[in-house]
Each structure stands twice: as structure tokens, then as C-alpha cells.
Amino acid sequence: MRGAACIVGAYEHPTRKAPDTSLAQLHAEVALGALADAGLTLRDVDGYFCAGDAPGLGPLSMVDYLNLRVRHVDSTDVGGSSYLLHVSHAAQAIAAGKCDIALITLAGRPRSEGVATGTTARAGNPAQPDVQWEYPYGPTIANMYAMCATRHMHEFGTTSEQLAWIKVAASHHAQHNPHAMLRDVVTVEDVVNSPLVAAPLHRLDCCVISDGGGALVVARPEIARSLKRPVVMLRGAGEAVKGQMGGDVDLTFTGARWSGPRAFAEAGVTPADIRYASIYDSFTITVLMQLEDLGFCEKGQGGRFVADGNLISGVGRLPFNTDGGGLCNNHPSNRGGMTKVIEAVRQLRGEAHPAVQVKDCALALAHGTGGSLGTRHGSATLILERM
């Protein structure tokens, strides 16, 4: 897919709480924002992509609501990683001649709806083959990620203080984002002294819950070059699903072990070439494990890699999540993949906040995870390049 398509529009909704805005309206507002950013209109769109956060029958409801005239739709849903897959799938559709300009939207209202996302057991569909075996044990998002953190600590000696450095880095970036939910800079001591949510994860190891959303516009390269906007090309993409593997469970790695190498191979680059990384940060342990699996450090060395400010822009080797990420900025619809791509686009365009903008950022990575690291999840990796 190298060079098959470009991201020409990106928009993040500024709200973090939308009690008087419908879900469909949020989708419409981010769609219009991304199209305006690209210099396009709804009439130009001939491909539409959404996931499980879209209301009703997904693309059927939203295409009708937005009054789009499309010839291609995709409603692939792998949780928070869906929107990175959508970028890749849009490029594939464009290369196959199925559409020329693809619109991807995400929106949600969990904060306004009072959803206890991480700490309440949620019953799945009884038809799911896993539910009858897992639900009796009361799984929650927080304790499933805590299992991974506990195992990683046991296997590799990772510490809570090392995990805390990930939150510290995110907070250093969020202080420059006027829309971020948590703008106060925190210390390692602040993180490890915050209340335990699911041992060994503390409150400040967990992401925020927010309303809002975001959208992307993906187009043919020749269209991208005609729009008089900085061109961000998709250079490589990879996707994977990790489950229980027939009982051969290893909680210390993620699907990034497979999606990352596929993306790097397609792009023809290595982790050492990446100047900026957007890494899914539902919890601090999520970031650490993905950095290892993507090849930025050896397995088990993630704690040392993230420590001492190594993820802080202008300080460390690998600036990450310069908008504050899910840990400090927002996590709309409890799905953080969209905003990971948006901030990578900002960095490549040179449009990030000056205090966190990576100098001469020409090659960036965006990675998303959807589902739960402790059970089953999807992983998607994008390598993006400024042209």
C-alpha cells in the first residue's frame, strides 16, 4: 500500500463533555471539521468508514444522516484500533478503484452517559463464545490490564515507578493542550501515590473518560497534491488479532508483535527511523508493552526505555503522544485510535504545539489497540510520511 493514499484532512472535536449533543451530531461535526481541514465538502466523499461507536446500523445510518453519495463503505470494528485499520482499508479501496475520497469518523458520549468504563463488569452478548466462561469471574477493563502489568513485573522486573514515567511524559505534553482534560504536570511520586484501581495499576495509570471524537479524510495521491495542504502519505500498514490462542496464553506481549513488523516491512523502514510515535495509552502498561512489541526496545526492557523522561518531546529519544494522549487529553467513546492518527498527522505537518513539535518530523508511527490485552484484542500499525 506504500503511496496508495494520503491523509488530507484531520480534525479532533474540542469538547470533552457533550451532554446536549447527540451522538450522530458529534459524528457530523467531526466529519465537517476534517473535510474543512482538507478543503473538501460532503459532496466530494465517495467512501465512508465507521466502527461500533457509530449509532444505529453504522454506515447505513450515518451515510443517510450525512446525506452522502458513496460507492464504498466499511464498518470493520476491532475496538479502539478500528480507525487505524480504516486508514489502511481506505488506501486499499482507493488502490482498487472503489473510491477516491474516504471519510472516517469516530464519536462518543461515555462521560455524559456516566459509563463506568474501566471498573464495572459489562455483560457481553450471550452468543459470544467467551462470555459464559469469563463473565462469572467479573472481568473489568482495569483488572484485565492489571493482569498484564502484574505478569510483566513478575517476568521482567518492571516497576510501578517505571510505568509512572509514561504518565509523567503525557502530562508534560498535555500542559500545552488547551483542550486536554488533565493539564497539570505530575511526578512519578504523584502517580505511585494515587489510589490503586486494580493492583498494580493506580488511578493515574489509567486513561480519562471523555466525550468527543475525531475524523480523517483519505484520498488519492493526485487529489492530495491538488488540495494545497501538507501531504501525509501512508507508507506502510499492518494489522493483527491476538486472542487466547487455544490456551497458550502469554500476557506479556500484544498483537503489535505481528502488526508492527508487517507495517515496517511494507514501509521499508525500521523503528530507528521513526521520529515520533503515537502509541495507544488506555493504561501505562499498554504503552510499555506496545513499545517493546513494535521494536523500539527489547522485550522486557520497556521499563528502562520509558524511564527518566525518554518519551518527553525535546528531552527523550522517542517523543510520544504529544497531545497528552488518552492518559491526559481525551479518550472519546473509550476508543483512542483515531486521536493517535490525528496527532501523528499534526506532527508530520508541523502543526503540533510549538513546545512539543518534533523538529524535522518526516516519519511517524501510529499504533492502536482495541479490546483487552488480558483477553483478546486487535492491533493496527501505520507508518506515515510527510511528502
C-alpha positions as CSV (number, residue, x, y, z in Angstrom):
1,M,0.0,0.0,0.0
2,R,3.0,2.3,0.0
3,G,2.0,5.6,-1.6
4,A,-1.5,4.3,-2.5
5,A,-3.3,7.1,-0.5
6,C,-2.7,10.1,1.6
7,I,-4.4,11.6,4.7
8,V,-5.6,15.0,3.6
9,G,-7.9,16.0,6.4
10,A,-7.8,15.6,10.2
11,Y,-10.0,17.0,13.0
12,E,-10.3,16.4,16.7
13,H,-13.5,17.6,18.4
14,P,-12.6,20.2,21.1
15,T,-15.3,19.1,23.5
16,R,-14.7,16.7,26.4
17,K,-18.2,16.7,27.6
18,A,-21.3,17.0,25.3
19,P,-24.4,16.5,27.4
20,D,-26.7,18.3,24.9
21,T,-25.2,16.9,21.7
22,S,-26.4,13.7,20.1
23,L,-24.0,11.0,19.0
24,A,-25.0,11.5,15.4
25,Q,-24.3,15.2,15.6
26,L,-20.9,14.6,17.1
27,H,-20.1,12.4,14.1
28,A,-21.4,15.1,11.7
29,E,-19.3,17.8,13.4
30,V,-16.0,15.9,13.2
31,A,-16.8,14.9,9.6
32,L,-17.3,18.5,8.6
33,G,-14.2,19.6,10.6
34,A,-12.0,17.1,8.8
35,L,-13.4,17.9,5.4
36,A,-12.9,21.7,6.0
37,D,-9.3,20.9,7.0
38,A,-8.8,19.2,3.7
39,G,-10.7,21.9,1.7
40,L,-13.4,19.5,0.7
41,T,-17.1,19.0,1.3
42,L,-19.5,16.2,1.9
43,R,-20.3,16.1,-1.8
44,D,-16.7,15.1,-2.5
45,V,-16.9,11.9,-0.3
46,D,-17.5,8.6,-2.1
47,G,-16.3,6.3,0.6
48,Y,-17.4,6.1,4.3
49,F,-15.8,4.2,7.2
50,C,-17.0,3.8,10.7
51,A,-17.0,1.3,13.6
52,G,-19.1,0.2,16.5
53,D,-19.3,3.7,18.0
54,A,-21.5,4.9,15.1
55,P,-25.2,4.9,16.0
56,G,-27.8,2.6,14.5
57,L,-26.8,0.5,11.6
58,G,-23.4,2.1,11.4
59,P,-22.7,3.2,7.8
60,L,-26.3,2.8,6.8
61,S,-27.5,5.3,9.5
62,M,-24.6,7.7,9.1
63,V,-24.5,7.8,5.3
64,D,-28.2,8.7,5.4
65,Y,-27.7,11.2,8.2
66,L,-24.9,13.0,6.4
67,N,-26.6,12.7,3.1
68,L,-23.5,11.2,1.5
69,R,-23.4,9.7,-2.0
70,V,-20.9,6.8,-1.6
71,R,-19.9,3.8,-3.6
72,H,-17.9,2.1,-0.9
73,V,-18.5,1.6,2.9
74,D,-16.6,-0.3,5.6
75,S,-17.7,-0.9,9.2
76,T,-14.8,-3.0,10.4
77,D,-14.9,-3.0,14.2
78,V,-11.9,-4.0,16.3
79,G,-12.4,-1.6,19.1
80,G,-10.0,1.3,19.6
81,S,-7.8,0.1,16.8
82,S,-10.6,0.3,14.2
83,Y,-9.7,3.7,12.9
84,L,-6.1,2.8,12.0
85,L,-7.4,-0.2,10.2
86,H,-9.8,2.1,8.4
87,V,-6.9,4.2,7.1
88,S,-5.3,1.1,5.7
89,H,-8.6,-0.3,4.3
90,A,-9.4,3.1,2.7
91,A,-6.0,3.0,1.0
92,Q,-6.8,-0.5,-0.2
93,A,-10.2,0.6,-1.5
94,I,-8.7,3.6,-3.2
95,A,-6.0,1.5,-4.9
96,A,-8.7,-0.9,-6.1
97,G,-10.7,1.9,-7.6
98,K,-13.6,1.5,-5.2
99,C,-13.5,5.2,-4.0
100,D,-11.4,8.3,-4.4
101,I,-12.0,10.2,-1.1
102,A,-12.8,8.3,2.1
103,L,-14.2,9.8,5.3
104,I,-13.6,8.1,8.6
105,T,-15.4,9.2,11.8
106,L,-15.4,8.4,15.5
107,A,-17.6,9.9,18.2
108,G,-18.9,9.0,21.7
109,R,-20.5,10.3,24.9
110,P,-19.4,7.9,27.7
111,R,-18.7,10.8,30.1
112,S,-22.1,12.4,29.6
113,E,-23.8,9.0,29.8
114,G,-22.0,8.1,33.1
115,V,-20.4,4.9,31.8
116,A,-18.0,3.4,34.4
117,T,-15.8,2.1,31.6
118,G,-12.9,0.5,33.4
119,T,-14.3,-0.6,36.7
120,T,-17.6,-2.2,36.1
121,A,-18.1,-5.7,34.6
122,R,-20.0,-5.5,31.4
123,A,-22.1,-8.5,30.2
124,G,-21.4,-9.3,26.6
125,N,-23.7,-11.0,24.1
126,P,-24.6,-14.5,25.4
127,A,-23.8,-15.7,21.9
128,Q,-20.2,-14.8,22.3
129,P,-18.2,-18.0,22.8
130,D,-16.1,-16.4,25.5
131,V,-18.8,-14.9,27.7
132,Q,-20.1,-17.9,29.5
133,W,-16.5,-18.8,30.6
134,E,-15.3,-15.4,31.6
135,Y,-18.2,-13.3,32.8
136,P,-18.8,-15.3,36.0
137,Y,-15.3,-14.1,37.2
138,G,-16.4,-10.4,36.9
139,P,-13.8,-9.2,34.4
140,T,-13.4,-5.4,34.1
141,I,-11.2,-3.4,31.7
142,A,-9.0,-2.3,34.6
143,N,-8.4,-5.7,36.1
144,M,-7.7,-7.3,32.8
145,Y,-4.9,-4.8,32.1
146,A,-3.7,-5.1,35.6
147,M,-3.1,-8.9,35.0
148,C,-0.8,-7.9,32.2
149,A,1.1,-5.4,34.3
150,T,1.4,-8.0,37.1
151,R,2.8,-10.6,34.8
152,H,5.2,-8.2,33.1
153,M,6.5,-7.2,36.5
154,H,6.9,-10.8,37.5
155,E,8.7,-11.8,34.3
156,F,10.9,-8.8,33.8
157,G,11.2,-6.8,37.0
158,T,9.2,-3.9,35.7
159,T,8.3,-1.4,38.4
160,S,5.4,0.9,39.2
161,E,7.9,3.8,39.1
162,Q,8.8,2.9,35.5
163,L,5.2,2.8,34.4
164,A,4.7,6.1,36.1
165,W,7.2,7.8,33.7
166,I,4.7,7.2,30.9
167,K,2.1,9.3,32.7
168,V,4.7,11.9,33.5
169,A,5.6,12.3,29.8
170,A,2.0,12.5,28.8
171,S,1.4,15.2,31.4
172,H,4.4,17.3,30.2
173,H,2.7,17.3,26.8
174,A,-0.9,17.9,27.9
175,Q,0.1,21.1,29.7
176,H,0.4,22.7,26.3
177,N,-3.0,21.4,25.0
178,P,-5.9,23.8,25.9
179,H,-8.5,21.1,25.4
180,A,-6.8,18.4,27.5
181,M,-8.8,17.1,30.4
182,L,-5.7,16.8,32.7
183,R,-3.3,19.6,32.2
184,D,-1.3,19.5,35.4
185,V,2.2,18.1,35.2
186,V,2.6,15.2,37.5
187,T,5.6,13.4,39.0
188,V,6.5,9.8,39.5
189,E,5.6,10.1,43.1
190,D,2.2,11.6,42.2
191,V,1.4,8.5,40.1
192,V,2.5,5.8,42.5
193,N,0.8,7.6,45.4
194,S,-2.5,7.9,43.7
195,P,-5.2,5.3,44.8
196,L,-4.9,1.8,43.5
197,V,-7.6,0.9,41.0
198,A,-6.6,-2.6,40.2
199,A,-3.2,-3.6,41.6
200,P,-0.6,-2.8,40.5
201,L,-2.3,0.0,38.4
202,H,-3.0,3.3,40.1
203,R,-5.6,5.9,39.2
204,L,-3.0,7.9,37.3
205,D,-2.0,4.8,35.3
206,C,-5.5,4.9,33.8
207,C,-6.8,7.0,30.8
208,V,-9.5,9.6,31.1
209,I,-13.2,9.1,30.1
210,S,-14.3,11.7,27.7
211,D,-16.9,12.7,25.1
212,G,-15.9,14.0,21.7
213,G,-14.5,12.4,18.6
214,G,-12.4,12.9,15.5
215,A,-12.3,12.3,11.8
216,L,-9.9,11.7,9.0
217,V,-10.1,12.1,5.2
218,V,-8.0,9.8,3.0
219,A,-7.6,10.5,-0.7
220,R,-5.8,9.5,-3.9
221,P,-2.3,11.0,-4.1
222,E,-3.1,13.1,-7.1
223,I,-6.1,14.6,-5.3
224,A,-4.0,15.2,-2.2
225,R,-1.4,17.1,-4.2
226,S,-4.1,19.4,-5.6
227,L,-5.5,20.5,-2.2
228,K,-2.7,22.9,-1.2
229,R,-2.3,21.2,2.2
230,P,0.7,19.4,3.6
231,V,0.6,15.8,2.2
232,V,0.9,12.9,4.6
233,M,1.3,9.6,2.8
234,L,0.6,6.2,4.1
235,R,3.9,4.3,3.7
236,G,3.1,1.1,5.5
237,A,0.3,-0.7,7.5
238,G,-0.1,-3.8,9.5
239,E,-2.9,-5.4,11.4
240,A,-3.3,-8.4,13.7
241,V,-5.7,-10.1,16.2
242,K,-4.4,-11.7,19.4
243,G,-6.7,-14.0,21.4
244,Q,-6.5,-16.8,23.9
245,M,-4.5,-18.9,21.3
246,G,-6.2,-22.1,22.3
247,G,-5.0,-21.8,25.9
248,D,-1.4,-20.9,25.1
249,V,-1.8,-17.5,26.8
250,D,1.2,-15.1,27.3
251,L,0.1,-11.9,28.9
252,T,3.4,-10.1,28.3
253,F,3.0,-9.3,24.6
254,T,0.4,-7.7,22.4
255,G,-0.7,-8.0,18.8
256,A,1.8,-5.3,17.9
257,R,4.3,-8.1,17.8
258,W,2.8,-9.0,14.5
259,S,1.2,-5.8,13.2
260,G,4.3,-3.7,13.7
261,P,6.8,-5.8,11.7
262,R,4.2,-6.0,8.8
263,A,3.9,-2.2,8.8
264,F,7.7,-1.7,8.9
265,A,8.3,-4.2,6.2
266,E,5.8,-2.6,3.9
267,A,7.2,0.8,4.6
268,G,10.8,-0.3,4.1
269,V,11.9,1.4,7.4
270,T,12.9,0.3,10.9
271,P,11.9,1.6,14.4
272,A,15.2,3.5,14.4
273,D,13.9,5.7,11.6
274,I,10.8,6.9,13.4
275,R,10.9,10.5,14.7
276,Y,7.6,10.5,16.6
277,A,5.2,7.7,17.9
278,S,1.5,7.9,18.7
279,I,1.0,4.9,21.0
280,Y,-2.4,3.7,22.3
281,D,-2.4,4.6,26.0
282,S,-5.5,3.2,27.7
283,F,-3.2,2.4,30.6
284,T,0.5,3.0,31.2
285,I,1.2,-0.8,30.8
286,T,-0.4,-0.7,27.3
287,V,2.2,1.8,26.2
288,L,5.1,-0.1,27.6
289,M,4.2,-3.4,26.1
290,Q,3.5,-1.9,22.7
291,L,6.8,-0.1,22.6
292,E,8.6,-3.4,23.2
293,D,6.5,-5.3,20.6
294,L,6.9,-2.6,18.0
295,G,10.7,-3.0,18.3
296,F,11.7,0.3,20.0
297,C,13.4,-1.8,22.7
298,E,13.9,-5.4,23.5
299,K,11.1,-7.4,25.3
300,G,11.4,-6.9,29.0
301,Q,13.4,-3.6,28.6
302,G,10.4,-1.4,28.3
303,G,10.6,-0.1,31.9
304,R,14.2,1.1,31.3
305,F,13.3,2.6,27.9
306,V,10.4,4.8,29.2
307,A,12.2,5.9,32.4
308,D,13.8,9.3,33.0
309,G,11.8,11.3,30.5
310,N,12.7,9.3,27.4
311,L,9.2,9.8,25.9
312,I,9.1,13.6,26.5
313,S,9.4,15.7,23.4
314,G,12.6,17.7,23.3
315,V,14.1,15.6,26.1
316,G,13.9,11.9,25.2
317,R,14.8,9.7,22.3
318,L,11.2,8.9,21.3
319,P,8.6,11.7,21.7
320,F,5.1,10.1,22.1
321,N,1.5,11.3,22.4
322,T,2.4,15.0,22.2
323,D,-1.3,16.0,22.7
324,G,-1.4,14.3,26.1
325,G,-2.9,11.1,24.7
326,G,-5.6,9.1,26.4
327,L,-3.8,9.4,29.7
328,C,-4.3,13.2,29.9
329,N,-6.1,14.6,26.8
330,N,-9.1,12.5,25.8
331,H,-10.4,9.1,25.0
332,P,-13.6,9.7,23.1
333,S,-16.0,6.8,23.0
334,N,-13.4,4.8,25.0
335,R,-11.6,4.3,21.7
336,G,-8.3,6.1,21.3
337,G,-7.1,5.0,17.9
338,M,-8.5,8.0,16.0
339,T,-6.7,10.6,18.0
340,K,-3.4,8.7,17.7
341,V,-3.5,9.2,13.9
342,I,-4.6,12.8,14.2
343,E,-1.7,13.8,16.4
344,A,0.7,12.0,14.1
345,V,-0.7,14.0,11.2
346,R,-0.2,17.2,13.2
347,Q,3.4,16.3,13.9
348,L,4.2,15.5,10.2
349,R,2.5,18.7,9.1
350,G,4.5,20.7,11.7
351,E,1.2,21.8,13.3
352,A,1.7,20.4,16.8
353,H,2.1,22.9,19.6
354,P,5.5,24.6,19.3
355,A,6.5,23.3,22.7
356,V,6.1,19.7,21.7
357,Q,6.7,19.8,17.9
358,V,9.3,17.4,16.9
359,K,12.0,19.1,14.7
360,D,12.1,17.9,11.1
361,C,9.4,15.3,11.7
362,A,9.2,13.4,8.4
363,L,8.4,9.8,9.5
364,A,5.9,8.9,12.3
365,L,4.2,5.8,13.6
366,A,0.7,5.5,14.9
367,H,-0.4,2.3,16.7
368,G,-3.7,1.3,18.2
369,T,-5.1,-1.5,20.3
370,G,-8.8,-2.4,20.6
371,G,-10.4,-4.9,23.0
372,S,-8.4,-6.0,26.1
373,L,-4.7,-7.0,26.4
374,G,-5.8,-9.5,29.0
375,T,-8.2,-11.5,26.8
376,R,-8.5,-10.7,23.1
377,H,-7.6,-7.6,21.1
378,G,-6.9,-6.1,17.7
379,S,-3.7,-4.3,16.8
380,A,-3.1,-1.9,13.9
381,T,0.1,0.0,13.0
382,L,0.5,2.8,10.5
383,I,3.8,4.3,9.2
384,L,3.1,7.8,7.9
385,E,5.4,10.0,5.9
386,R,5.5,13.8,5.2
387,M,5.9,14.3,1.4
